[in-house]
């Protein structure tokens, strides 16, 4: 019986438009929904569709990602993770790193694409983490 095909159980989560995986820019808020496998579902997760290519080759434009809503989480707690961030109120998707330097702590947002320059966050930049990417749920082939 364990070898027989089992039905896929899915839950629907919100799909909130797109997020640029590039320079911070306005996103397109178009609330919709997207099915994800039940074991990935929790009430505090939502989906985003990527635009731009700064996260290539890991994530590509058009990919739909599942994000765990974690507003205000400390950057140190998501070190090395891909996060949905607000930089001066503009959304971007980047890998968050925290480094110690002479001036104190420095937050650096990096794409996985080596051609894209990192964004260094200083005290003059309004910055917050909105969520942590937990899964790639769709990719067009």
One Martini backbone bead per residue (centre of mass of N, CA, C, O) as a GRO file, in nm:
protein
  141
    1UNK     BB    1   0.054   0.065  -0.017
    2UNK     BB    2   0.309   0.262  -0.010
    3UNK     BB    3   0.335   0.245  -0.345
    4UNK     BB    4   0.096   0.397  -0.386
    5UNK     BB    5  -0.059   0.652  -0.494
    6UNK     BB    6  -0.075   0.981  -0.366
    7UNK     BB    7  -0.226   1.247  -0.275
    8UNK     BB    8  -0.206   1.585  -0.310
    9UNK     BB    9  -0.172   1.819  -0.055
   10UNK     BB   10  -0.323   2.144  -0.049
   11UNK     BB   11  -0.266   2.491   0.010
   12UNK     BB   12  -0.367   2.823   0.039
   13UNK     BB   13  -0.188   3.118  -0.044
   14UNK     BB   14  -0.077   3.418  -0.060
   15UNK     BB   15  -0.025   3.638  -0.353
   16UNK     BB   16   0.200   3.925  -0.353
   17UNK     BB   17   0.299   3.968  -0.623
   18UNK     BB   18   0.608   4.139  -0.634
   19UNK     BB   19   0.976   4.107  -0.617
   20UNK     BB   20   1.278   4.246  -0.625
   21UNK     BB   21   1.587   4.094  -0.749
   22UNK     BB   22   1.718   4.390  -0.687
   23UNK     BB   23   1.667   4.684  -0.679
   24UNK     BB   24   1.501   4.883  -0.506
   25UNK     BB   25   1.139   4.860  -0.556
   26UNK     BB   26   0.843   4.865  -0.657
   27UNK     BB   27   0.568   4.683  -0.605
   28UNK     BB   28   0.308   4.451  -0.699
   29UNK     BB   29  -0.010   4.469  -0.565
   30UNK     BB   30  -0.179   4.142  -0.618
   31UNK     BB   31  -0.398   3.980  -0.478
   32UNK     BB   32  -0.376   3.629  -0.431
   33UNK     BB   33  -0.327   3.280  -0.506
   34UNK     BB   34  -0.145   2.974  -0.387
   35UNK     BB   35  -0.047   2.653  -0.410
   36UNK     BB   36   0.063   2.438  -0.140
   37UNK     BB   37   0.197   2.218   0.034
   38UNK     BB   38   0.092   2.124   0.342
   39UNK     BB   39   0.383   2.106   0.485
   40UNK     BB   40   0.431   2.434   0.414
   41UNK     BB   41   0.196   2.527   0.579
   42UNK     BB   42   0.109   2.848   0.722
   43UNK     BB   43  -0.039   3.139   0.835
   44UNK     BB   44   0.268   3.296   0.805
   45UNK     BB   45   0.242   3.263   0.484
   46UNK     BB   46   0.376   3.363   0.158
   47UNK     BB   47   0.377   3.480  -0.177
   48UNK     BB   48   0.626   3.543  -0.441
   49UNK     BB   49   0.726   3.716  -0.730
   50UNK     BB   50   0.995   3.740  -0.933
   51UNK     BB   51   1.225   3.995  -1.018
   52UNK     BB   52   1.490   3.987  -1.166
   53UNK     BB   53   1.864   3.870  -1.124
   54UNK     BB   54   2.029   3.877  -0.836
   55UNK     BB   55   1.960   3.550  -0.755
   56UNK     BB   56   2.134   3.434  -0.952
   57UNK     BB   57   2.090   3.091  -0.974
   58UNK     BB   58   1.887   3.031  -0.745
   59UNK     BB   59   1.697   3.265  -0.851
   60UNK     BB   60   1.433   3.352  -1.079
   61UNK     BB   61   1.259   3.501  -1.289
   62UNK     BB   62   0.920   3.399  -1.192
   63UNK     BB   63   0.946   3.293  -0.934
   64UNK     BB   64   0.797   3.116  -0.661
   65UNK     BB   65   0.785   3.209  -0.320
   66UNK     BB   66   0.819   3.120   0.019
   67UNK     BB   67   0.716   3.320   0.304
   68UNK     BB   68   0.813   3.411   0.624
   69UNK     BB   69   0.666   3.605   0.852
   70UNK     BB   70   0.926   3.853   0.997
   71UNK     BB   71   0.886   4.118   1.138
   72UNK     BB   72   1.180   4.255   1.275
   73UNK     BB   73   1.399   4.077   1.247
   74UNK     BB   74   1.710   4.010   1.320
   75UNK     BB   75   1.979   3.984   1.120
   76UNK     BB   76   2.138   3.774   1.299
   77UNK     BB   77   1.892   3.551   1.272
   78UNK     BB   78   1.945   3.553   0.925
   79UNK     BB   79   2.213   3.458   0.849
   80UNK     BB   80   2.232   3.393   0.497
   81UNK     BB   81   1.950   3.461   0.425
   82UNK     BB   82   1.665   3.490   0.238
   83UNK     BB   83   1.506   3.818   0.206
   84UNK     BB   84   1.244   4.030   0.270
   85UNK     BB   85   1.293   4.376   0.208
   86UNK     BB   86   1.335   4.712   0.336
   87UNK     BB   87   1.455   4.999   0.144
   88UNK     BB   88   1.335   5.282   0.183
   89UNK     BB   89   1.040   5.135   0.130
   90UNK     BB   90   1.176   4.921  -0.063
   91UNK     BB   91   1.165   4.629  -0.219
   92UNK     BB   92   1.375   4.331  -0.155
   93UNK     BB   93   1.581   4.048  -0.256
   94UNK     BB   94   1.808   3.910  -0.009
   95UNK     BB   95   2.109   3.839   0.135
   96UNK     BB   96   2.185   3.828   0.479
   97UNK     BB   97   2.448   4.018   0.640
   98UNK     BB   98   2.677   4.030   0.923
   99UNK     BB   99   2.924   4.271   1.024
  100UNK     BB  100   3.217   4.350   1.172
  101UNK     BB  101   3.339   4.675   1.264
  102UNK     BB  102   3.471   4.963   1.373
  103UNK     BB  103   3.168   5.099   1.378
  104UNK     BB  104   3.048   4.803   1.400
  105UNK     BB  105   2.768   4.716   1.252
  106UNK     BB  106   2.704   4.547   0.930
  107UNK     BB  107   2.477   4.550   0.667
  108UNK     BB  108   2.443   4.303   0.400
  109UNK     BB  109   2.318   4.294   0.068
  110UNK     BB  110   2.292   3.998  -0.136
  111UNK     BB  111   2.341   3.854  -0.424
  112UNK     BB  112   2.413   3.567  -0.626
  113UNK     BB  113   2.500   3.768  -0.835
  114UNK     BB  114   2.820   3.885  -0.915
  115UNK     BB  115   2.716   4.149  -1.088
  116UNK     BB  116   2.594   4.242  -0.814
  117UNK     BB  117   2.590   4.479  -0.596
  118UNK     BB  118   2.601   4.548  -0.285
  119UNK     BB  119   2.419   4.643   0.009
  120UNK     BB  120   2.481   4.899   0.237
  121UNK     BB  121   2.386   4.936   0.571
  122UNK     BB  122   2.307   5.224   0.740
  123UNK     BB  123   2.185   5.466   0.962
  124UNK     BB  124   2.042   5.626   0.700
  125UNK     BB  125   1.884   5.360   0.649
  126UNK     BB  126   1.582   5.224   0.591
  127UNK     BB  127   1.542   4.905   0.767
  128UNK     BB  128   1.377   4.581   0.691
  129UNK     BB  129   1.237   4.276   0.778
  130UNK     BB  130   0.959   4.073   0.647
  131UNK     BB  131   1.105   3.797   0.542
  132UNK     BB  132   1.159   3.438   0.492
  133UNK     BB  133   1.283   3.216   0.285
  134UNK     BB  134   1.168   2.859   0.245
  135UNK     BB  135   1.065   2.833  -0.071
  136UNK     BB  136   1.036   2.684  -0.380
  137UNK     BB  137   0.719   2.652  -0.571
  138UNK     BB  138   0.799   2.788  -0.864
  139UNK     BB  139   0.901   2.691  -1.210
  140UNK     BB  140   0.973   2.765  -1.517
  141UNK     BB  141   1.079   2.571  -1.816
   0.00000   0.00000   0.00000
